[in-house]
């Protein structure tokens, strides 16, 4: 009987000690792990030391407990020890109201505790739903380049960051910025030939035109092409330079009359002229093509009207432009009195850009 009483006494003492200890030490409840968590730094300011970085936290809390405060502790290690050198939350802001964290409005930022990005809403009554997003602005990055740092996300049921609910770790890194430099020089791309694909000067080919035998009853015609582009602020002008068709083996030097003003093609009379249009009489030429903004000049930009005056501008543009392709259409008419012989001419097109 004495042993039994002693056992009961010892049990009572143990129970009393347990009650006493329970009164001296808090009871810890393990926080559930936050899932689908990540930290995204704004792309324009992810470098070390950037002072206006946006930190976007995306995550999903596992608990349906109503939350009134939230924080991310920025650390150098997963164990969340020291704050990374240079990191500062002192100017941090809440870029937008949290998504699905609780009430849709009324959350405010708190910058009082160094190394911790914090928000709270006293009296929040809505439980978190779905996935959550919290965005802080004007955060000062750690100053060590290419440093991995960590953020411990904590949620609390009170508004003083005391009663922990859920927790999880995210990681990010400062980045060394790569400086890229390149020079765009003043450019003028210009090519001339008898064939081209689109506006690609790499495909230009051909440098001669053979009209064959002239006739008093039929207009002889053919065309050449040229393409141009420039980044010159004041654009470019293309001039045609040369002389009309000339026979040097005739009885003396003979020429086919050049059209000094815009004139329609007329068989039976001497005419040499060009334009940069899609013509019907004769059926030759094409309109200007390409994504550029250049056009044929007025003297060479009327359908079925031809002219040739050396040094005339045949195409131009007033500003920088992508490439255009121009088709220069040539017509030759002769009279019954046109001297027999071989007639030749050389056309030189000059593009002048103004920068």
C-alpha positions in Angstrom: 0.0 0.0 0.0 2.9 2.4 0.8 4.5 1.7 -2.6 1.2 2.4 -4.4 0.9 5.7 -2.5 4.4 6.7 -3.4 3.8 6.0 -7.1 0.7 8.1 -7.1 2.7 10.9 -5.5 5.4 10.8 -8.1 2.8 10.9 -10.9 1.2 13.9 -9.4 4.6 15.7 -9.2 5.4 14.8 -12.8 2.0 16.2 -13.9 2.6 19.3 -11.9 6.0 19.9 -13.6 4.4 19.3 -17.0 1.8 22.0 -16.2 4.5 24.3 -15.0 6.6 23.8 -18.1 3.6 24.3 -20.3 3.2 27.7 -18.7 6.8 28.7 -19.2 7.4 27.7 -22.8 5.2 28.4 -25.9 3.8 25.5 -27.9 5.1 25.5 -31.5 3.0 24.4 -34.4 4.8 23.6 -37.6 3.9 25.8 -40.5 2.7 24.2 -43.7 4.9 24.5 -46.7 3.9 27.2 -49.3 3.9 25.7 -52.8 4.4 26.9 -56.4 6.5 29.7 -55.1 8.9 31.9 -57.1 10.5 35.3 -57.0 10.9 37.3 -60.2 13.0 40.4 -60.4 12.1 43.1 -62.9 14.1 42.6 -66.1 15.2 46.2 -66.3 16.8 46.3 -62.9 17.9 42.8 -61.9 21.6 43.9 -61.6 23.5 44.0 -58.4 22.8 47.2 -56.5 19.8 48.3 -58.6 17.8 50.6 -56.4 14.3 50.4 -58.1 13.8 46.7 -58.6 10.4 45.2 -58.6 10.1 41.9 -56.6 7.2 39.8 -57.7 6.3 36.8 -55.4 4.0 34.1 -56.8 3.0 31.3 -54.6 0.1 29.1 -53.3 -0.7 28.9 -49.6 -1.9 25.5 -48.4 -4.0 26.9 -45.5 -7.4 28.5 -45.6 -6.6 30.6 -42.5 -7.5 34.3 -42.7 -4.2 36.2 -42.9 -3.6 39.8 -41.7 0.2 40.1 -42.3 2.8 38.8 -44.7 6.5 39.1 -45.0 9.5 37.9 -47.0 12.8 37.7 -45.1 15.7 38.3 -47.5 18.7 36.1 -46.5 22.1 34.9 -47.8 21.3 31.3 -47.1 18.4 28.9 -47.1 18.7 28.7 -43.4 18.0 32.5 -43.5 20.8 34.0 -41.6 22.3 37.3 -42.5 20.8 39.9 -44.8 22.7 40.1 -48.1 25.1 43.1 -48.3 23.4 46.1 -49.8 19.9 44.8 -49.8 17.4 47.4 -48.5 13.7 47.5 -48.1 13.6 51.0 -46.6 12.1 52.5 -49.8 10.0 49.6 -50.8 6.4 50.1 -51.9 3.4 47.9 -52.5 3.2 48.1 -56.3 -0.3 46.7 -56.4 -2.8 45.1 -54.0 -2.0 41.5 -53.3 -3.9 38.9 -55.5 -6.0 36.3 -53.7 -4.2 36.9 -50.3 -7.5 38.1 -48.7 -9.4 41.3 -49.0 -8.8 43.0 -52.4 -7.8 46.3 -50.9 -6.5 48.0 -47.8 -3.1 46.2 -47.6 -0.2 48.5 -46.7 3.6 48.2 -46.8 5.8 48.3 -43.7 9.4 49.2 -44.0 10.3 49.4 -40.3 12.3 46.2 -40.1 15.5 45.9 -42.1 15.8 42.9 -44.4 12.1 42.2 -44.4 9.5 43.0 -47.1 6.3 43.3 -45.2 2.6 44.1 -45.7 -0.4 43.9 -43.5 -4.1 44.6 -43.3 -5.6 44.9 -39.8 -9.1 43.4 -39.9 -8.8 41.4 -43.0 -11.7 38.9 -43.1 -11.2 37.1 -46.4 -9.3 33.8 -46.6 -6.7 33.3 -49.3 -7.9 31.5 -52.5 -6.3 30.0 -55.5 -2.7 31.2 -56.1 -1.4 34.4 -54.7 0.8 37.3 -56.0 2.5 40.0 -54.0 4.5 42.7 -55.8 7.0 45.1 -54.0 8.5 48.0 -55.9 11.6 50.2 -55.3 13.6 47.4 -53.6 17.4 47.8 -53.4 19.1 44.7 -54.7 22.1 43.2 -52.9 25.3 44.8 -54.2 27.3 41.7 -54.9 27.2 40.7 -58.5 26.0 37.2 -59.5 25.0 36.5 -55.9 22.2 34.0 -55.1 20.0 35.1 -52.3 16.9 33.7 -50.7 13.6 34.9 -49.5 11.6 33.2 -46.8 7.9 33.8 -47.3 5.9 33.8 -44.1 2.2 34.4 -43.6 0.5 35.3 -40.3 -3.0 35.3 -38.9 -2.4 38.5 -36.9 -1.4 41.9 -38.1 2.0 42.0 -36.2 3.9 39.2 -38.0 3.7 37.0 -34.9 1.3 34.1 -35.3 2.8 32.1 -38.2 0.6 30.2 -40.5 2.5 29.0 -43.6 6.1 29.4 -44.8 8.3 28.7 -47.9 11.7 29.6 -49.5 12.3 31.3 -52.8 15.6 32.1 -54.5 16.9 34.7 -56.9 20.2 36.1 -58.1 21.7 39.4 -58.9 23.0 39.6 -62.5 26.1 41.1 -64.0 24.8 43.3 -66.8 26.3 42.7 -70.2 26.9 45.9 -72.1 26.2 45.7 -75.8 27.5 48.4 -78.2 27.2 48.7 -81.9 27.5 51.4 -84.5 25.1 52.1 -87.3 27.0 54.1 -89.8 25.5 56.4 -92.4 24.4 54.1 -95.2 23.3 54.3 -98.8 22.5 51.1 -100.6 22.1 51.5 -104.3 22.3 49.1 -107.2 21.5 49.2 -111.0 21.0 46.4 -113.5 18.5 44.8 -115.8 17.0 42.3 -113.3 16.5 42.1 -109.5 14.5 40.1 -107.1 12.3 42.3 -104.9 14.6 44.9 -103.4 17.6 42.7 -102.8 20.7 44.2 -104.3 22.5 40.9 -103.9 20.4 39.6 -106.8 21.0 42.4 -109.2 22.2 41.3 -112.6 22.7 42.5 -116.2 24.1 45.7 -117.6 23.1 46.0 -121.2 20.0 46.5 -123.3 19.7 45.6 -127.1 16.8 47.3 -128.8 17.5 45.4 -132.0 16.6 47.0 -135.3 14.7 50.3 -135.1 11.5 50.8 -137.1 9.5 53.7 -138.2 6.2 51.8 -137.5 6.9 50.3 -134.1 8.3 51.7 -130.9 11.4 49.9 -129.5 11.4 49.6 -125.7 13.1 47.9 -122.8 13.9 48.6 -119.2 16.4 48.5 -116.4 16.0 48.3 -112.7 17.6 49.9 -109.6 17.0 49.7 -105.9 17.9 52.2 -103.1 17.6 52.7 -99.4 19.3 55.1 -96.9 19.2 56.1 -93.2 20.1 59.6 -94.2 17.9 62.0 -92.4 17.2 64.0 -95.5 16.8 61.0 -97.9 18.3 60.7 -101.3 18.0 61.7 -105.0 18.7 59.5 -108.0 19.8 61.3 -111.2 20.2 59.9 -114.7 23.3 61.0 -116.5 24.4 60.4 -120.1 23.6 61.3 -123.7 20.9 60.1 -126.1 21.5 57.3 -128.5 24.4 58.3 -130.8 25.8 56.9 -133.9 29.5 57.5 -134.3 29.9 55.4 -137.5 27.3 57.3 -139.5 28.1 60.0 -142.0 29.2 62.3 -139.2 27.9 61.9 -135.6 24.2 61.4 -135.6 21.8 61.2 -132.6 18.2 60.3 -131.9 16.5 63.3 -130.5 16.0 63.2 -126.8 12.6 64.3 -125.4 13.2 67.6 -123.5 9.8 67.6 -121.9 7.2 64.9 -121.1 5.9 63.6 -124.3 3.8 60.6 -125.5 5.4 57.9 -127.6 4.9 58.6 -131.3 6.1 56.3 -134.1 7.6 57.8 -137.2 9.4 60.6 -135.4 12.7 60.5 -133.6 12.3 60.1 -129.8 14.4 58.9 -126.9 12.9 59.1 -123.5 12.4 57.3 -120.2 10.0 57.2 -117.2 9.6 55.2 -114.0 5.9 54.1 -114.4 3.8 51.2 -115.5 2.9 52.3 -119.0 0.3 51.2 -121.6 1.8 52.9 -124.7 4.0 51.0 -125.1 3.2 48.3 -122.6 6.3 48.5 -120.5 7.5 49.3 -117.0 6.3 48.9 -113.4 5.3 51.0 -110.5 7.8 51.6 -107.6 7.8 48.6 -105.3 9.1 47.9 -101.8 8.4 49.1 -98.2 10.3 52.4 -98.7 8.7 55.8 -99.2 10.6 57.0 -102.3 8.8 58.0 -105.5 9.5 58.9 -109.1 9.9 62.6 -109.6 7.3 64.6 -111.4 9.2 64.7 -114.7 9.4 60.9 -114.8 6.3 59.9 -112.9 3.5 60.2 -115.4 2.2 57.2 -117.2 2.9 57.1 -121.0 4.9 60.4 -120.8 8.6 60.2 -121.5 11.5 62.5 -121.1 15.3 62.5 -121.1 17.4 65.4 -119.8 20.8 64.4 -118.4 21.3 65.2 -114.7 17.6 65.1 -114.1 16.4 63.6 -110.8 14.3 60.6 -111.6 13.4 59.4 -108.1 13.8 60.9 -104.6 12.7 60.7 -101.0 12.9 63.4 -98.3 13.9 61.2 -95.3 15.4 57.9 -94.3 13.7 55.0 -96.0 13.6 51.3 -96.5 14.4 49.9 -100.0 12.4 50.7 -103.1 12.9 49.2 -106.5 12.4 51.4 -109.6 11.9 50.3 -113.2 13.4 52.7 -115.7 11.5 52.3 -119.0 13.2 53.4 -122.3 11.5 54.1 -125.6 13.1 54.6 -129.0 11.2 55.9 -132.1 12.9 56.8 -135.4 11.9 58.7 -138.5 12.3 57.7 -142.1 15.3 60.1 -142.4 17.1 58.7 -139.3 20.6 57.8 -140.5 21.6 54.2 -140.8 24.1 52.9 -138.4 24.6 51.5 -134.9 23.4 53.8 -132.1 24.7 53.5 -128.5 24.3 55.3 -125.2 25.5 54.8 -121.7 23.2 55.7 -118.8 24.7 56.4 -115.4 22.4 56.6 -112.5 23.8 58.4 -109.4 22.2 58.2 -106.0 23.1 61.0 -103.6 22.1 60.7 -99.9 21.9 63.6 -97.6 22.7 62.9 -93.9 
